[in-house]
Amino acid sequence: MVQTLWFIRDKVLSFVRDERGQDVFEYVLIIGAVSVAVLAAIVTPIGHNLIASIVNAVCTAIGAILTGVSCSTPV
């Protein structure tokens, strides 16, 4: 059991010291920043209007392509 823990510890430390580990950390930070920006855009009134207009445009496009299919907009 102790050998397994030392093995895991060595692998984690080598990953952190390696350049790949730093790259992964940077990507996680970028993904986090983009996620926060998207959530902020959704919560603001401008984001809500943007989402509503996108939903309406998609419903209009579906109605134009597929006749007989009705798309009700939730907003």
Backbone as ProteinMPNN parsed JSONL, in Angstrom:
{"seq_chain_A": "MVQTLWFIRDKVLSFVRDERGQDVFEYVLIIGAVSVAVLAAIVTPIGHNLIASIVNAVCTAIGAILTGVSCSTPV", "coords_chain_A": {"N_chain_A": [[0.826, -1.19, 0.0], [1.916, 1.221, 0.799], [3.896, 1.502, -1.097], [2.364, 1.901, -3.371], [1.192, 4.391, -2.822], [3.524, 5.991, -2.786], [4.269, 5.683, -5.444], [2.11, 6.914, -6.801], [2.417, 9.483, -5.764], [4.948, 10.176, -6.823], [4.332, 10.163, -9.571], [2.417, 12.241, -9.754], [3.964, 14.436, -8.906], [5.933, 14.463, -10.915], [4.343, 15.039, -13.079], [3.452, 17.599, -12.46], [5.832, 19.019, -12.492], [6.528, 18.737, -15.096], [6.282, 20.11, -18.428], [3.901, 19.615, -19.719], [2.039, 19.413, -17.674], [1.884, 22.053, -16.806], [0.783, 23.182, -19.089], [-1.739, 21.957, -19.147], [-2.829, 23.039, -16.817], [-2.953, 25.751, -17.568], [-4.817, 25.576, -19.665], [-7.063, 24.756, -18.239], [-7.497, 27.046, -16.692], [-8.153, 28.864, -18.743], [-10.485, 27.7, -19.81], [-12.109, 27.91, -17.559], [-12.316, 30.718, -17.328], [-13.646, 31.358, -19.704], [-16.031, 29.986, -19.274], [-17.09, 31.391, -17.083], [-17.482, 33.881, -18.309], [-19.44, 33.209, -20.211], [-21.559, 32.403, -18.554], [-22.006, 34.825, -17.225], [-22.88, 36.363, -19.365], [-25.27, 35.101, -19.93], [-26.795, 35.606, -17.657], [-27.117, 38.38, -17.535], [-29.314, 41.053, -18.663], [-28.95, 41.693, -21.381], [-27.792, 39.374, -22.368], [-29.934, 37.621, -21.986], [-31.811, 38.628, -23.813], [-30.387, 38.171, -26.156], [-30.248, 35.368, -26.212], [-32.97, 34.789, -26.414], [-33.553, 35.87, -28.937], [-31.978, 34.223, -30.545], [-33.194, 31.729, -30.132], [-35.717, 32.263, -31.231], [-34.976, 32.727, -33.915], [-33.968, 30.225, -34.632], [-36.269, 28.671, -34.365], [-37.836, 29.826, -36.373], [-36.293, 29.143, -38.619], [-36.48, 26.346, -38.507], [-39.214, 26.055, -38.921], [-39.356, 27.021, -41.542], [-37.914, 25.163, -43.003], [-38.908, 22.601, -42.37], [-42.004, 21.867, -43.072], [-45.108, 21.881, -41.43], [-44.163, 21.352, -38.933], [-44.255, 22.678, -35.778], [-42.76, 25.126, -33.807], [-42.576, 26.108, -30.626], [-41.778, 28.978, -28.87], [-40.065, 29.376, -25.813], [-39.637, 31.808, -24.558]], "CA_chain_A": [[0.0, 0.0, 0.0], [2.801, 2.38, 0.88], [4.554, 1.628, -2.4], [1.387, 2.472, -4.297], [1.091, 5.817, -2.515], [4.749, 6.639, -3.259], [4.208, 5.69, -6.902], [1.162, 7.972, -7.188], [3.05, 10.761, -5.409], [5.997, 10.454, -7.807], [3.704, 10.48, -10.855], [1.806, 13.57, -9.651], [5.039, 15.428, -8.858], [6.571, 14.55, -12.231], [3.39, 15.704, -13.968], [3.436, 19.023, -12.117], [7.103, 19.604, -12.924], [6.623, 18.63, -16.552], [5.655, 21.207, -19.169], [2.521, 19.228, -20.031], [1.224, 19.753, -16.514], [1.653, 23.49, -16.839], [-0.144, 23.437, -20.192], [-3.07, 21.543, -18.711], [-3.282, 24.033, -15.852], [-3.317, 26.952, -18.323], [-6.062, 25.305, -20.371], [-8.14, 24.76, -17.24], [-7.773, 28.448, -16.376], [-8.835, 29.477, -19.889], [-11.842, 27.151, -19.858], [-12.835, 28.518, -16.448], [-12.612, 32.119, -17.644], [-14.675, 31.37, -20.742], [-17.284, 29.552, -18.644], [-17.599, 32.516, -16.294], [-17.963, 34.893, -19.249], [-20.693, 32.73, -20.795], [-22.587, 32.485, -17.515], [-22.309, 36.238, -17.007], [-23.668, 36.822, -20.51], [-26.611, 34.527, -19.825], [-27.503, 36.198, -16.528], [-27.418, 39.79, -17.787], [-30.476, 41.243, -19.543], [-28.528, 41.642, -22.785], [-27.63, 37.954, -22.688], [-31.262, 37.02, -22.07], [-32.386, 39.043, -25.102], [-29.642, 37.487, -27.212], [-30.679, 33.968, -26.235], [-34.344, 34.766, -26.927], [-33.533, 36.085, -30.387], [-31.42, 33.019, -31.178], [-34.241, 30.695, -30.097], [-36.73, 32.64, -32.215], [-34.424, 32.522, -35.253], [-33.897, 28.774, -34.876], [-37.643, 28.2, -34.581], [-38.231, 30.29, -37.702], [-35.576, 28.322, -39.602], [-37.064, 24.999, -38.493], [-40.517, 26.165, -39.573], [-39.176, 27.239, -42.975], [-37.366, 23.962, -43.629], [-39.823, 21.475, -42.148], [-43.388, 22.325, -43.023], [-45.926, 21.037, -40.575], [-43.548, 21.272, -37.609], [-44.378, 23.96, -35.098], [-41.765, 25.324, -32.756], [-43.054, 27.158, -29.718], [-40.655, 29.608, -28.168], [-40.334, 29.46, -24.374], [-39.488, 33.17, -24.06]], "C_chain_A": [[0.871, 1.254, 0.0], [3.511, 2.596, -0.452], [3.612, 2.248, -3.439], [1.25, 3.969, -4.07], [2.332, 6.575, -2.984], [4.763, 6.732, -4.785], [3.283, 6.805, -7.402], [1.764, 9.338, -6.91], [4.111, 11.139, -6.44], [5.404, 10.836, -9.167], [3.086, 11.878, -10.841], [2.885, 14.641, -9.655], [5.731, 15.561, -10.215], [5.65, 15.24, -13.233], [3.369, 17.203, -13.719], [4.713, 19.704, -12.6], [7.241, 19.618, -14.437], [5.894, 19.791, -17.218], [4.21, 20.878, -19.528], [1.581, 19.573, -18.891], [0.906, 21.233, -16.466], [0.679, 23.857, -17.949], [-1.577, 23.089, -19.804], [-3.646, 22.565, -17.74], [-3.712, 25.317, -16.561], [-4.628, 26.755, -19.074], [-7.25, 25.304, -19.417], [-8.493, 26.191, -16.852], [-8.534, 29.134, -17.506], [-10.28, 28.997, -19.979], [-12.689, 27.742, -18.741], [-13.224, 29.954, -16.739], [-13.705, 32.216, -18.705], [-16.03, 30.964, -20.159], [-17.91, 30.671, -17.826], [-18.15, 33.608, -17.203], [-19.294, 34.479, -19.869], [-21.819, 32.816, -19.776], [-22.971, 33.93, -17.227], [-23.152, 36.79, -18.152], [-25.094, 36.295, -20.444], [-27.428, 35.244, -18.75], [-27.903, 37.646, -16.801], [-28.621, 39.93, -18.716], [-30.109, 41.194, -21.033], [-28.373, 40.192, -23.225], [-28.968, 37.26, -22.832], [-31.927, 37.379, -23.403], [-31.695, 38.35, -26.265], [-30.082, 36.038, -27.337], [-32.093, 33.862, -26.803], [-34.367, 34.963, -28.432], [-32.954, 34.892, -31.127], [-32.463, 31.914, -31.224], [-35.317, 31.001, -31.127], [-36.234, 32.407, -33.644], [-34.346, 31.043, -35.591], [-35.288, 28.218, -35.135], [-38.154, 28.622, -35.949], [-37.569, 29.452, -38.785], [-36.139, 26.916, -39.66], [-38.418, 25.02, -39.198], [-40.405, 26.352, -41.07], [-38.717, 25.968, -43.677], [-38.362, 22.795, -43.544], [-41.237, 22.027, -42.041], [-44.202, 21.357, -42.18], [-45.36, 20.87, -39.183], [-43.663, 22.636, -36.967], [-43.381, 24.009, -33.95], [-42.278, 26.446, -31.861], [-41.871, 27.696, -28.927], [-41.001, 29.745, -26.703], [-40.241, 30.882, -23.832], [-40.372, 34.133, -24.788]], "O_chain_A": [[0.592, 2.22, -0.71], [3.705, 3.732, -0.884], [4.042, 3.033, -4.284], [1.198, 4.737, -5.031], [2.216, 7.678, -3.52], [5.212, 7.729, -5.351], [3.637, 7.549, -8.317], [1.638, 10.252, -7.726], [4.171, 12.287, -6.88], [5.917, 11.732, -9.838], [3.219, 12.62, -11.814], [2.74, 15.656, -10.338], [6.079, 16.671, -10.619], [6.117, 15.942, -14.129], [3.279, 17.99, -14.661], [4.673, 20.843, -13.066], [7.989, 20.424, -14.991], [4.99, 20.383, -16.629], [3.381, 21.783, -19.63], [0.444, 19.984, -19.124], [-0.21, 21.625, -16.126], [-0.158, 24.743, -17.775], [-2.51, 23.836, -20.098], [-4.821, 22.918, -17.833], [-4.726, 25.912, -16.197], [-5.461, 27.66, -19.117], [-8.324, 25.801, -19.758], [-9.67, 26.515, -16.698], [-9.461, 29.903, -17.25], [-11.191, 29.794, -20.198], [-13.864, 28.044, -18.95], [-14.341, 30.369, -16.43], [-14.591, 33.066, -18.609], [-17.058, 31.54, -20.516], [-19.123, 30.876, -17.872], [-19.184, 34.2, -16.895], [-20.184, 35.313, -20.033], [-22.919, 33.259, -20.106], [-24.146, 34.224, -17.007], [-24.047, 37.603, -17.923], [-26.028, 36.98, -20.863], [-28.626, 35.462, -18.926], [-28.95, 38.087, -16.325], [-28.916, 39.011, -19.481], [-30.889, 40.699, -21.846], [-28.778, 39.826, -24.328], [-29.131, 36.403, -23.701], [-32.536, 36.522, -24.044], [-32.34, 37.985, -27.248], [-30.269, 35.536, -28.445], [-32.384, 32.954, -27.581], [-35.125, 34.292, -29.133], [-33.399, 34.581, -32.232], [-32.605, 31.235, -32.241], [-35.783, 30.098, -31.822], [-36.994, 31.938, -34.492], [-34.63, 30.65, -36.723], [-35.47, 27.386, -36.024], [-38.839, 27.847, -36.617], [-38.216, 29.087, -39.766], [-36.265, 26.345, -40.743], [-38.734, 24.119, -39.975], [-41.274, 25.888, -41.81], [-39.092, 25.724, -44.824], [-38.614, 22.102, -44.53], [-41.609, 22.593, -41.013], [-43.988, 20.146, -42.228], [-46.025, 20.293, -38.321], [-43.225, 23.637, -37.534], [-43.2, 23.032, -33.223], [-42.398, 27.592, -32.292], [-41.069, 26.934, -28.387], [-42.102, 30.179, -26.365], [-40.73, 31.14, -22.732], [-40.365, 35.327, -24.486]]}, "name": "protein", "num_of_chains": 1, "seq": "MVQTLWFIRDKVLSFVRDERGQDVFEYVLIIGAVSVAVLAAIVTPIGHNLIASIVNAVCTAIGAILTGVSCSTPV"}
